Amino acid sequence: MSTSFRISESASRRLAERAAREGTSSAALLNRLIREGFDQLDHPGIVFRGPISDRRAALAAGPDVWEVVARLQELDGPVERRIEVLSQQCDLQSRKIKIAIAYARAHGSEIVERIDRNRGAVAGAGCVGESIGRAEWGIRPV
């Protein structure tokens, strides 16, 4: 869908400068900023990290969302108990873990793909297991 709108000269200049630094078009950068901005509005506490070619959702001042979900999958017991255990093990507030779960539920395929892509590297560090199914968390590829 093509949309036309006006932005200030300073915003346009900053957009063009940032796009040039990132080696992308202004339209592609604006699209990413809008998507990520809406995700941050919908999920307060979520930020985005990484280079333009590998952006990932993360908790502000915390781990990536996929890392939280992968670690929860490794733990046993009811969901609330796993959250409690992870909170204690990682010194991560349970409300932040729930923010990560909510984001993962809304973006299932993104998180599942990231976990699958990183499984080999992370498995060597002993952080990912297969003790629960993704469906229990409501995380499904879309």
Steps between C-alpha positions, in 0.01 A plus 500: 500500500633839408438783745585865468552739790710799598778506753702800615819595321709412805336156529548442128866600523560275802322212326712537187822530702423194711394297196827588326702397810313169516530440126127483442227712345306761691179308428642173639631674812171680556312170461726336762465794739121493471479123557737509795330812639160332497646188660652715775166676555317166508761341729647758741838378618600358161786654304673394179869420462741394235604605155244576233540152355441325832262701721362323805257581779645524849406610847625849584816448706451126466541200272348443158143371501600177326753431777234538770260269317771243426601492867139464612462206264788330679338518844246253643171562675201729458552826312485723810756279675737520202469878502581504871802272456636698206450823691708366788767341281553801279413786734232602250169635628204273427311791343781534244484129425125538443567792263731271300234227494232745383724624218584141402130410487434791264805422282517122516665426168771761560589357841478135392724574200752681721507216754543242224776705334689543826436153643835361389708788636303528823479123559876497545454741792226279652222755470240338275310180554187337368311423821177679401309565185468845351121473499494509880624859483264592219803552275431370153636583159259734327 
